[in-house]
Amino acid sequence: MFFDMETLTRLFDCMQLQEKSPKPDLLASKIDGRWQGLSTGQVHQMVDSLATALIQLGISPNDGTAEGRDKIGLISAGRPEWLITDLAVQKTGAILVPLYPTISLHELEMILIEAEVKILFVESEELYIMVQSVADRVASLRNIYTFNEVNGLACWKELLKPETSETRDLLNRVSSQVKGDDISTIIYTSGTTGRPKGVMLTHKNILSNVKACYKVINEVPLKERRAFSFLPLNHIFEKMISYCYLFNGFSIYYAENMTTIGANLKEVKPGLFASVPRLLEKVYERIMAEGNKLTGFKRKVFFWAIHLAQQYELNTPKSLMYRIKMFIADRIVFSKWRAAIGGNVKAIVLGGAACQLKLARIFTAAKIPILEGYGLTETSPVISVNHYNEKERKLGTVGLVIDEVQVKIDADGEVLCKGPNLMVGYYKQPELTAEVIINGWFHTGDIGEMVNGSFLKLFDRKKEIFKTAGGKYVAPLPIETKMKESPLIEQIIVIGADKKFTAALIVPSFPNLKDWCLKNEVSFDSNEQVVRDNYVKAHYQAIVDKFNEEFSHVEQVKKIVLLPHEWSVEGGELTPKGTIRRKFIMEKFKQQIDEIYQEYQLEK
């Protein structure tokens, strides 16, 4: 094992291991058009220098309680400075409170006040201006530092001073007092409904996940230990896997932004990265869009390869003929897919939402294994994950329960878990903590089952399952996930609580719909016009009707409404991590929903 959990009990202990096997590019980002790496020595020096500066500014654990420890805020996209700040704050015994750059002003103010944040690091001038608009109402806030150099603003680099024997002794004295059971971070959930909750996680919580995921990561046959990072680091999924990288000898390269991921992958050529299903869907949509542009023999070969991949099954014998066909398809088609993401990717770790089975199957067949896992912020986050080893991987499930974690299925189908990864609780909300942790078991709110006694399979969020007027229960997520397999459906929510039948709100994939309209001689003047077109509406209903064949009568979507604009964080329909806010959407589109069921009454 690369690390010894008996002696290394805090997240910042990863730097001890990095010193034993230093790297010239431990953390890297693209600056002025070229990739620039910080060496292990540089990162360690910057961490210690920043930690010392924070201590000299009066930051400390104080009485050691969750409320007493000083809080440091951080609002930034992923970049080396993010992880350096995280490590530095840990060494002071304070608590890091990371926030999404897309956070609303209301939530920003509420969290800064509740957490009593004293010092805040922000990435840019734009974020600085946003914070300043609420700063007067945050009594605890003393200093704001930017990562980018901005005229007239305090830059974080001002805090990085050369080490002296006195400062070294000061830092060693403070950091030696930090224990594994100390709270390392408070991560605020994005809040699909109501007020965000601050999840308190200790060093031990997150390290237990790092330890349990060691086997999963080290099964992957990597030519070079280089990872690529583009998900928000304030989300526990990317934060935890970043520590997996650091404890297991990886370099981490950060994407420039979300629009450059494809180009950056080709440049960095990583062996591993974490993603969410939505990005995988976007990649597949682009692949299919390129395939649809092909003509003649090339087009036939492309869709022949897709058809072969759709038949792929794990852990089942393949006929000689199928293997020969797949060999040809791989050489002609799938090798190009791998080249498009750098050529060295051996696996993609997937989490955060349900993955379409079709996509997991096709990418796995294309020799890009999808290691889908499951967890929540409250569980640091991993509860289960599929392994690289095929015998420990099952498509359509979220994998095997990780070491040291226990899972059981409650009488109503809810997934319960306990283990060292379980949070301390919600910050300043003990009553909410008591609602979800009962007799030591965390109630996840997800409905699932164990497959073959070992693989965990999820169905839906407990609170999102609804009952129709006829008293029948419907789980919307499996229906939505299946229907999103259509290239013409971008987003969808299934509705029908206390109604006579199930219906859906659908946001079309407008680029694909535009191509379809062109081929079928249908006018496409604007999004608003096309979603009202009767021929288009009939085509979408036909798509839905075809998928309906796979569901029971009560689950079948009888009516749909097409919406003209994609749901977004800015529009309020999505949380910062991309989760649909169902309640918000149903309130926002109440008129359209009412019309669905009013039309039904008129038809009757």
C-alpha positions as CSV (number, residue, x, y, z in Angstrom):
1,M,0.0,0.0,0.0
2,F,1.3,3.4,-1.0
3,F,0.2,4.9,2.4
4,D,0.0,3.8,6.0
5,M,-3.3,4.8,7.5
6,E,-2.0,3.9,11.0
7,T,0.6,6.7,11.0
8,L,-1.1,9.1,8.5
9,T,-4.3,10.3,10.1
10,R,-4.8,13.7,8.6
11,L,-5.4,14.8,5.1
12,F,-2.3,17.1,4.9
13,D,-0.2,14.1,5.8
14,C,-0.3,13.4,2.0
15,M,2.6,15.8,1.6
16,Q,4.9,13.5,3.7
17,L,4.3,10.8,1.1
18,Q,4.8,13.2,-1.8
19,E,8.2,14.2,-0.4
20,K,9.3,10.5,-0.6
21,S,8.5,10.4,-4.3
22,P,8.6,14.1,-5.5
23,K,7.1,15.1,-8.8
24,P,8.0,18.1,-11.0
25,D,4.3,18.6,-11.8
26,L,2.4,17.7,-8.7
27,L,-0.3,20.4,-9.4
28,A,-0.5,21.9,-12.9
29,S,-2.6,24.5,-14.7
30,K,-2.5,26.2,-18.1
31,I,-1.1,29.8,-17.8
32,D,-0.6,32.1,-20.8
33,G,-1.2,29.3,-23.2
34,R,1.1,26.6,-21.7
35,W,0.9,24.0,-19.0
36,Q,2.9,24.9,-15.9
37,G,3.4,22.6,-13.1
38,L,4.2,23.2,-9.4
39,S,6.7,20.7,-8.1
40,T,6.2,18.8,-4.8
41,G,8.7,21.0,-3.1
42,Q,7.0,24.2,-4.4
43,V,3.5,23.0,-3.3
44,H,4.8,22.0,0.2
45,Q,6.5,25.4,0.6
46,M,3.4,27.3,-0.5
47,V,1.2,25.3,1.9
48,D,3.4,25.9,4.8
49,S,3.9,29.6,4.0
50,L,0.2,30.2,3.7
51,A,-0.6,28.2,6.8
52,T,1.9,30.2,8.8
53,A,0.5,33.5,7.5
54,L,-3.0,32.5,8.5
55,I,-1.8,31.6,12.0
56,Q,-0.1,35.0,12.2
57,L,-3.4,36.6,11.2
58,G,-4.9,35.0,14.3
59,I,-6.5,32.0,12.7
60,S,-6.7,29.0,15.1
61,P,-8.8,26.1,16.3
62,N,-9.6,28.1,19.5
63,D,-11.6,25.8,21.8
64,G,-11.5,23.0,19.2
65,T,-15.3,22.7,18.8
66,A,-17.1,23.0,15.5
67,E,-18.5,26.4,16.5
68,G,-15.2,27.6,18.1
69,R,-12.8,26.8,15.2
70,D,-12.1,29.6,12.9
71,K,-13.6,29.3,9.4
72,I,-11.9,30.1,6.1
73,G,-14.1,30.6,3.0
74,L,-13.0,29.6,-0.5
75,I,-14.8,30.5,-3.8
76,S,-13.0,29.3,-6.9
77,A,-13.0,26.9,-9.8
78,G,-10.5,24.1,-9.6
79,R,-6.8,25.2,-9.7
80,P,-3.6,24.5,-7.8
81,E,-4.3,27.4,-5.4
82,W,-7.6,25.7,-4.3
83,L,-5.9,22.6,-3.0
84,I,-2.9,24.5,-1.6
85,T,-5.4,26.7,0.4
86,D,-7.3,23.6,1.6
87,L,-4.1,22.0,2.9
88,A,-2.9,25.2,4.5
89,V,-6.2,25.7,6.4
90,Q,-6.0,22.2,7.7
91,K,-2.6,22.8,9.2
92,T,-3.9,25.7,11.2
93,G,-6.6,23.6,12.8
94,A,-9.3,25.9,11.3
95,I,-12.1,24.7,9.1
96,L,-12.4,25.3,5.3
97,V,-15.9,26.3,4.0
98,P,-15.7,26.0,0.2
99,L,-18.5,27.4,-1.9
100,Y,-19.6,27.2,-5.6
101,P,-18.6,30.2,-7.7
102,T,-22.2,30.1,-9.1
103,I,-23.7,30.5,-5.6
104,S,-26.6,32.9,-5.3
105,L,-26.1,36.1,-3.3
106,H,-28.8,35.0,-0.8
107,E,-27.1,31.7,-0.1
108,L,-23.7,33.3,0.0
109,E,-24.7,35.8,2.6
110,M,-26.5,33.2,4.7
111,I,-23.6,30.8,4.7
112,L,-20.9,33.4,5.4
113,I,-23.0,34.6,8.4
114,E,-23.9,31.2,9.7
115,A,-20.3,29.9,9.5
116,E,-18.8,33.2,10.8
117,V,-16.2,33.1,8.1
118,K,-13.2,35.3,9.0
119,I,-11.0,35.2,5.9
120,L,-12.2,34.5,2.4
121,F,-10.2,33.5,-0.7
122,V,-11.8,34.2,-4.1
123,E,-10.6,33.4,-7.6
124,S,-11.3,36.6,-9.5
125,E,-12.3,40.2,-9.4
126,E,-15.8,39.3,-10.4
127,L,-16.2,37.0,-7.3
128,Y,-14.6,39.7,-5.2
129,I,-17.2,42.2,-6.3
130,M,-20.0,39.7,-5.6
131,V,-18.7,39.1,-2.1
132,Q,-18.3,42.8,-1.4
133,S,-22.0,43.3,-2.2
134,V,-22.9,41.3,1.0
135,A,-19.7,41.8,3.1
136,D,-21.1,44.7,5.1
137,R,-23.7,42.3,6.6
138,V,-21.1,39.6,7.5
139,A,-19.7,40.9,10.8
140,S,-17.1,38.1,11.1
141,L,-15.4,38.8,7.8
142,R,-11.9,40.4,8.1
143,N,-10.0,39.9,4.9
144,I,-10.6,38.9,1.3
145,Y,-7.8,37.7,-0.9
146,T,-7.9,37.0,-4.7
147,F,-6.0,34.2,-6.5
148,N,-5.8,36.3,-9.6
149,E,-3.7,39.4,-9.4
150,V,-6.0,42.4,-9.5
151,N,-4.9,46.1,-9.1
152,G,-6.0,47.5,-5.8
153,L,-7.0,44.1,-4.3
154,A,-5.2,42.0,-1.8
155,C,-3.7,38.9,-3.5
156,W,-3.1,35.6,-1.8
157,K,0.6,35.8,-2.9
158,E,1.1,38.6,-0.4
159,L,0.8,36.0,2.3
160,L,3.5,33.7,1.0
161,K,6.6,34.8,2.9
162,P,10.0,32.9,3.2
163,E,10.2,30.4,6.0
164,T,12.4,31.1,9.0
165,S,13.2,28.9,12.0
166,E,10.7,30.7,14.1
167,T,7.9,30.4,11.6
168,R,8.8,26.7,11.1
169,D,8.6,26.0,14.8
170,L,5.3,27.9,15.1
171,L,3.7,25.9,12.3
172,N,5.0,22.6,13.6
173,R,3.7,23.4,17.0
174,V,0.2,24.2,15.7
175,S,-0.1,21.5,13.1
176,S,1.0,18.8,15.5
177,Q,-2.1,19.5,17.5
178,V,-4.4,18.6,14.6
179,K,-6.0,15.2,15.1
180,G,-7.8,12.8,12.7
181,D,-11.1,13.4,14.5
182,D,-10.9,17.2,14.1
183,I,-13.4,18.7,11.6
184,S,-11.5,19.5,8.4
185,T,-14.3,21.1,6.3
186,I,-17.9,22.1,6.3
187,I,-19.4,21.5,2.9
188,Y,-22.8,23.1,2.3
189,T,-25.2,21.0,0.3
190,S,-26.6,22.9,-2.7
191,G,-30.1,22.5,-1.5
192,T,-32.6,21.0,-4.0
193,T,-35.2,22.4,-1.5
194,G,-35.0,24.8,1.3
195,R,-32.0,26.0,3.3
196,P,-28.5,24.5,2.5
197,K,-27.1,22.3,5.2
198,G,-23.4,22.5,6.3
199,V,-22.1,19.0,6.4
200,M,-19.2,18.6,8.9
201,L,-16.5,16.2,7.9
202,T,-13.4,15.2,9.8
203,H,-10.0,14.2,8.4
204,K,-10.9,10.7,9.4
205,N,-14.1,10.7,7.5
206,I,-12.5,11.6,4.2
207,L,-9.4,9.5,4.8
208,S,-11.5,6.5,5.4
209,N,-12.8,7.0,1.8
210,V,-9.3,7.5,0.5
211,K,-8.2,4.2,2.1
212,A,-11.3,2.3,0.9
213,C,-10.8,3.6,-2.7
214,Y,-7.1,2.6,-2.8
215,K,-7.8,-0.8,-4.4
216,V,-10.2,0.7,-7.0
217,I,-7.7,3.2,-8.2
218,N,-4.6,0.9,-8.1
219,E,-6.4,-1.8,-10.2
220,V,-6.4,0.6,-13.1
221,P,-3.4,-0.1,-15.4
222,L,-1.9,3.3,-15.7
223,K,1.1,4.1,-17.9
224,E,1.6,7.3,-15.9
225,R,0.0,8.6,-12.7
226,R,-1.6,11.7,-14.2
227,A,-5.1,12.8,-13.4
228,F,-7.3,15.5,-14.9
229,S,-9.6,17.6,-12.7
230,F,-12.6,19.7,-13.9
231,L,-15.4,19.1,-11.4
232,P,-16.0,21.7,-8.7
233,L,-13.5,21.0,-5.8
234,N,-16.0,22.3,-3.3
235,H,-18.1,19.2,-4.1
236,I,-17.0,16.3,-1.9
237,F,-16.7,13.9,-4.8
238,E,-13.8,15.8,-6.5
239,K,-12.3,16.9,-3.2
240,M,-12.1,13.3,-2.0
241,I,-10.7,11.9,-5.2
242,S,-8.1,14.7,-5.2
243,Y,-6.8,13.2,-2.0
244,C,-6.9,9.8,-3.5
245,Y,-4.6,11.2,-6.2
246,L,-2.2,12.8,-3.7
247,F,-2.0,9.8,-1.4
248,N,-1.3,7.5,-4.4
249,G,1.4,9.4,-6.2
250,F,-0.6,11.2,-9.0
251,S,0.0,14.6,-10.6
252,I,-3.2,16.6,-11.0
253,Y,-3.9,18.8,-14.0
254,Y,-6.7,21.3,-13.8
255,A,-9.0,22.2,-16.7
256,E,-8.9,25.8,-17.9
257,N,-12.7,26.0,-17.8
258,M,-15.7,23.8,-18.6
259,T,-15.6,24.8,-22.3
260,T,-12.0,23.6,-22.8
261,I,-12.3,20.1,-21.3
262,G,-12.1,18.3,-24.7
263,A,-9.0,20.3,-25.8
264,N,-7.3,20.0,-22.4
265,L,-7.8,16.2,-22.3
266,K,-5.9,15.9,-25.6
267,E,-3.1,18.0,-24.3
268,V,-2.8,16.5,-20.8
269,K,-3.3,12.8,-21.8
270,P,-4.4,11.7,-18.3
271,G,-4.9,8.1,-17.3
272,L,-7.8,8.8,-15.0
273,F,-10.4,11.4,-14.2
274,A,-13.7,11.8,-12.4
275,S,-16.9,13.0,-14.1
276,V,-20.6,13.2,-13.8
277,P,-23.1,11.5,-16.1
278,R,-24.2,14.8,-17.7
279,L,-20.7,15.3,-19.2
280,L,-20.6,11.8,-20.5
281,E,-24.0,12.4,-22.1
282,K,-22.6,15.5,-23.8
283,V,-19.6,13.7,-25.1
284,Y,-21.8,10.9,-26.5
285,E,-24.1,13.5,-28.1
286,R,-21.1,15.1,-29.8
287,I,-19.9,11.7,-31.0
288,M,-23.3,10.8,-32.4
289,A,-23.6,14.3,-34.1
290,E,-20.2,13.6,-35.8
291,G,-21.4,10.1,-36.8
292,N,-24.6,11.5,-38.3
293,K,-22.5,13.8,-40.6
294,L,-20.8,10.8,-42.1
295,T,-22.0,9.4,-45.4
296,G,-21.7,6.1,-47.4
297,F,-19.5,3.3,-46.1
298,K,-18.0,5.3,-43.2
299,R,-21.5,6.0,-41.8
300,K,-22.5,2.4,-42.1
301,V,-19.3,1.3,-40.2
302,F,-19.9,3.9,-37.5
303,F,-23.4,2.8,-36.7
304,W,-22.5,-0.9,-37.0
305,A,-19.9,-0.3,-34.3
306,I,-22.4,1.5,-32.1
307,H,-24.8,-1.5,-32.6
308,L,-22.1,-3.9,-31.6
309,A,-21.3,-1.9,-28.4
310,Q,-24.9,-1.8,-27.4
311,Q,-24.8,-5.6,-27.2
312,Y,-21.8,-5.7,-24.9
313,E,-22.1,-7.5,-21.6
314,L,-19.6,-7.7,-18.8
315,N,-18.6,-11.1,-17.3
316,T,-20.2,-13.1,-20.1
317,P,-18.4,-15.3,-22.7
318,K,-18.2,-13.6,-26.1
319,S,-18.4,-15.6,-29.3
320,L,-15.4,-15.7,-31.6
321,M,-17.3,-13.8,-34.3
322,Y,-18.4,-11.1,-31.8
323,R,-14.8,-10.7,-30.6
324,I,-13.6,-10.4,-34.2
325,K,-16.2,-7.8,-35.0
326,M,-15.4,-5.8,-31.9
327,F,-11.7,-5.9,-32.8
328,I,-12.5,-4.4,-36.2
329,A,-14.9,-1.8,-34.7
330,D,-12.2,-0.9,-32.1
331,R,-9.6,-0.3,-34.7
332,I,-11.8,1.7,-37.0
333,V,-14.1,3.6,-34.6
334,F,-13.5,3.3,-30.9
335,S,-9.7,4.0,-31.0
336,K,-10.7,7.4,-32.3
337,W,-12.9,8.0,-29.3
338,R,-10.0,7.2,-27.0
339,A,-7.7,9.5,-28.9
340,A,-10.2,12.3,-28.6
341,I,-9.8,12.2,-24.8
342,G,-6.0,12.0,-24.8
343,G,-5.4,8.4,-25.7
344,N,-4.3,7.3,-22.3
345,V,-7.6,7.2,-20.3
346,K,-7.9,3.8,-18.7
347,A,-11.1,4.5,-16.7
348,I,-13.6,7.3,-15.8
349,V,-14.8,7.4,-12.2
350,L,-18.5,8.5,-12.4
351,G,-20.7,9.8,-9.6
352,G,-23.2,12.5,-8.6
353,A,-26.2,11.2,-10.5
354,A,-27.7,8.2,-12.3
355,C,-25.8,7.1,-15.4
356,Q,-27.7,5.8,-18.5
357,L,-27.1,2.1,-18.8
358,K,-26.7,2.5,-22.5
359,L,-23.8,4.9,-22.1
360,A,-22.0,2.9,-19.5
361,R,-22.3,-0.2,-21.8
362,I,-21.1,1.6,-25.0
363,F,-18.1,3.4,-23.3
364,T,-17.1,0.1,-21.6
365,A,-17.2,-1.7,-24.9
366,A,-15.1,1.1,-26.4
367,K,-12.4,0.2,-23.8
368,I,-13.2,3.3,-21.6
369,P,-14.4,1.5,-18.5
370,I,-17.0,3.5,-16.5
371,L,-16.5,3.0,-12.7
372,E,-19.9,4.2,-11.5
373,G,-20.2,4.8,-7.8
374,Y,-22.6,6.2,-5.2
375,G,-22.5,8.4,-2.1
376,L,-23.6,11.6,-0.6
377,T,-21.8,14.6,0.9
378,E,-22.8,13.2,4.3
379,T,-20.8,10.0,3.6
380,S,-17.5,11.7,2.5
381,P,-18.9,10.7,-0.2
382,V,-18.4,7.1,-1.4
383,I,-20.7,4.3,-0.2
384,S,-20.2,1.9,-3.1
385,V,-18.3,1.8,-6.4
386,N,-17.7,-0.4,-9.3
387,H,-14.1,-1.7,-9.6
388,Y,-11.8,-1.9,-12.7
389,N,-11.7,-5.7,-12.2
390,E,-14.6,-6.9,-14.3
391,K,-15.7,-9.5,-11.7
392,E,-16.2,-6.6,-9.3
393,R,-18.1,-4.5,-11.8
394,K,-21.7,-4.7,-12.8
395,L,-23.4,-2.4,-15.3
396,G,-26.7,-0.9,-14.1
397,T,-25.5,-0.9,-10.5
398,V,-23.4,1.6,-8.4
399,G,-21.0,-1.2,-7.4
400,L,-19.8,-2.9,-4.3
401,V,-20.0,-1.4,-0.9
402,I,-16.6,-0.1,0.1
403,D,-14.5,-1.5,3.0
404,E,-15.5,-0.5,6.5
405,V,-18.9,0.7,5.4
406,Q,-22.1,-1.2,6.2
407,V,-25.3,-1.0,4.1
408,K,-28.7,-2.3,4.8
409,I,-32.0,-1.9,3.0
410,D,-34.8,-0.7,5.3
411,A,-38.3,-2.1,5.2
412,D,-39.5,0.6,2.8
413,G,-36.5,0.1,0.5
414,E,-34.4,3.0,1.7
415,V,-30.7,2.6,1.7
416,L,-29.1,3.0,5.2
417,C,-25.4,3.1,5.9
418,K,-22.9,3.4,8.7
419,G,-19.2,3.6,8.9
420,P,-16.1,5.8,9.5
421,N,-17.1,7.9,6.5
422,L,-20.3,9.2,8.1
423,M,-20.4,12.9,8.9
424,V,-20.2,14.4,12.4
425,G,-23.5,16.1,11.6
426,Y,-25.1,19.3,10.1
427,Y,-23.4,22.5,11.4
428,K,-25.6,24.2,13.9
429,Q,-28.6,22.0,13.0
430,P,-28.6,19.1,15.5
431,E,-32.4,18.5,15.0
432,L,-31.8,17.8,11.3
433,T,-28.8,15.6,12.1
434,A,-31.1,13.6,14.4
435,E,-33.6,13.1,11.6
436,V,-31.2,11.4,9.3
437,I,-28.9,9.5,11.7
438,I,-31.0,7.1,13.7
439,N,-29.4,4.5,16.0
440,G,-26.1,5.1,14.2
441,W,-27.5,4.5,10.7
442,F,-27.6,7.2,8.1
443,H,-30.8,7.4,6.1
444,T,-29.7,8.3,2.6
445,G,-33.2,9.1,1.2
446,D,-32.4,6.8,-1.8
447,I,-34.4,3.6,-2.6
448,G,-32.3,0.6,-3.6
449,E,-31.7,-3.1,-3.5
450,M,-28.7,-5.5,-3.3
451,V,-28.1,-7.4,-6.6
452,N,-26.5,-10.9,-6.2
453,G,-26.1,-10.1,-2.6
454,S,-23.2,-7.7,-3.2
455,F,-23.9,-5.0,-5.9
456,L,-26.0,-2.0,-4.9
457,K,-28.7,-0.8,-7.3
458,L,-30.6,2.4,-6.9
459,F,-34.1,3.3,-8.1
460,D,-34.9,6.8,-7.1
461,R,-34.9,9.4,-4.3
462,K,-37.4,8.4,-1.7
463,K,-38.9,11.9,-1.6
464,E,-39.3,12.0,-5.4
465,I,-41.4,8.9,-5.7
466,F,-45.0,10.0,-6.1
467,K,-48.4,8.4,-5.9
468,T,-51.0,8.9,-8.6
469,A,-54.7,9.6,-7.9
470,G,-55.3,5.9,-8.4
471,G,-53.0,5.1,-5.4
472,K,-50.1,3.7,-7.6
473,Y,-46.5,4.6,-6.9
474,V,-44.2,5.9,-9.6
475,A,-40.4,6.4,-9.4
476,P,-39.6,9.1,-12.0
477,L,-35.8,8.7,-12.2
478,P,-35.7,5.4,-14.1
479,I,-38.2,6.7,-16.6
480,E,-36.3,10.0,-17.0
481,T,-32.9,8.2,-17.4
482,K,-34.3,5.9,-20.0
483,M,-36.0,8.6,-22.1
484,K,-32.8,10.8,-22.0
485,E,-31.3,8.1,-24.2
486,S,-33.1,9.8,-27.1
487,P,-30.7,12.3,-28.7
488,L,-33.6,14.7,-29.1
489,I,-34.3,14.9,-25.3
490,E,-31.9,17.1,-23.4
491,Q,-33.8,17.3,-20.0
492,I,-36.9,15.8,-18.6
493,I,-38.9,15.6,-15.4
494,V,-41.7,13.1,-14.9
495,I,-44.8,14.4,-13.0
496,G,-48.1,13.0,-11.8
497,A,-48.4,13.2,-8.0
498,D,-52.1,12.9,-7.1
499,K,-53.1,13.0,-10.8
500,K,-54.9,10.6,-13.0
501,F,-51.9,9.8,-15.1
502,T,-48.1,10.4,-15.5
503,A,-46.9,13.2,-17.7
504,A,-43.6,15.0,-18.4
505,L,-41.9,18.3,-19.0
506,I,-39.3,18.0,-21.7
507,V,-36.5,20.3,-22.9
508,P,-35.5,19.3,-26.4
509,S,-31.8,19.0,-27.5
510,F,-32.2,22.0,-29.8
511,P,-29.1,21.4,-31.9
512,N,-30.3,17.8,-32.7
513,L,-33.9,19.0,-33.1
514,K,-32.7,21.6,-35.6
515,D,-31.0,18.9,-37.7
516,W,-34.1,16.7,-37.5
517,C,-36.3,19.7,-38.6
518,L,-34.0,20.3,-41.6
519,K,-34.2,16.7,-42.7
520,N,-37.9,16.6,-42.3
521,E,-38.6,20.0,-43.9
522,V,-40.0,21.5,-40.7
523,S,-39.6,25.2,-40.0
524,F,-37.2,26.1,-37.1
525,D,-37.3,29.8,-36.7
526,S,-36.8,29.9,-32.9
527,N,-36.9,27.6,-29.8
528,E,-40.3,29.1,-28.9
529,Q,-41.8,28.5,-32.3
530,V,-40.5,25.0,-32.8
531,V,-41.8,23.6,-29.4
532,R,-45.3,24.8,-30.5
533,D,-45.2,23.1,-33.8
534,N,-47.7,20.3,-33.9
535,Y,-45.6,18.0,-36.1
536,V,-42.7,18.4,-33.6
537,K,-44.9,17.7,-30.6
538,A,-46.3,14.6,-32.3
539,H,-42.8,13.3,-33.0
540,Y,-41.8,13.8,-29.4
541,Q,-44.9,12.0,-28.2
542,A,-44.0,9.1,-30.5
543,I,-40.5,9.0,-29.0
544,V,-42.0,8.9,-25.5
545,D,-44.6,6.3,-26.6
546,K,-41.8,4.0,-27.8
547,F,-40.0,4.2,-24.5
548,N,-43.4,3.7,-22.7
549,E,-43.3,0.1,-23.9
550,E,-40.6,-0.7,-21.3
551,F,-42.7,0.5,-18.4
552,S,-45.9,-0.5,-16.6
553,H,-49.2,1.1,-17.5
554,V,-49.1,3.5,-14.5
555,E,-45.5,4.6,-15.3
556,Q,-46.2,5.4,-18.9
557,V,-46.0,9.1,-19.8
558,K,-49.3,9.9,-21.4
559,K,-48.9,13.7,-22.1
560,I,-45.9,15.9,-22.6
561,V,-45.0,19.6,-22.7
562,L,-42.0,20.9,-24.7
563,L,-40.2,23.8,-23.1
564,P,-38.2,26.4,-25.1
565,H,-35.2,26.9,-22.8
566,E,-32.6,24.6,-21.2
567,W,-32.7,24.4,-17.4
568,S,-29.7,26.0,-15.8
569,V,-28.2,27.1,-12.5
570,E,-28.8,30.7,-13.4
571,G,-32.4,30.1,-14.1
572,G,-32.8,28.4,-10.7
573,E,-33.9,25.0,-12.2
574,L,-30.6,23.3,-11.3
575,T,-28.4,23.2,-8.2
576,P,-24.7,24.3,-8.7
577,K,-23.8,20.6,-9.1
578,G,-26.4,20.2,-11.9
579,T,-29.1,18.4,-9.9
580,I,-32.7,19.2,-11.0
581,R,-34.7,21.2,-8.5
582,R,-38.0,19.5,-9.0
583,K,-40.1,21.6,-6.7
584,F,-38.8,24.8,-8.2
585,I,-39.5,23.6,-11.8
586,M,-43.0,22.4,-10.9
587,E,-43.8,25.8,-9.4
588,K,-42.2,27.7,-12.3
589,F,-44.1,25.8,-14.9
590,K,-47.3,25.4,-12.9
591,Q,-49.4,26.9,-15.7
592,Q,-48.1,24.3,-18.3
593,I,-48.6,21.5,-15.9
594,D,-52.2,22.6,-15.1
595,E,-52.9,22.8,-18.9
596,I,-51.8,19.2,-19.3
597,Y,-54.5,17.9,-16.9
598,Q,-57.1,20.5,-18.0
599,E,-56.8,19.2,-21.5
600,Y,-57.3,15.7,-20.2
601,Q,-60.6,16.7,-18.6
602,L,-61.7,18.4,-21.8
603,E,-60.9,15.3,-23.8
604,K,-62.9,13.2,-21.3
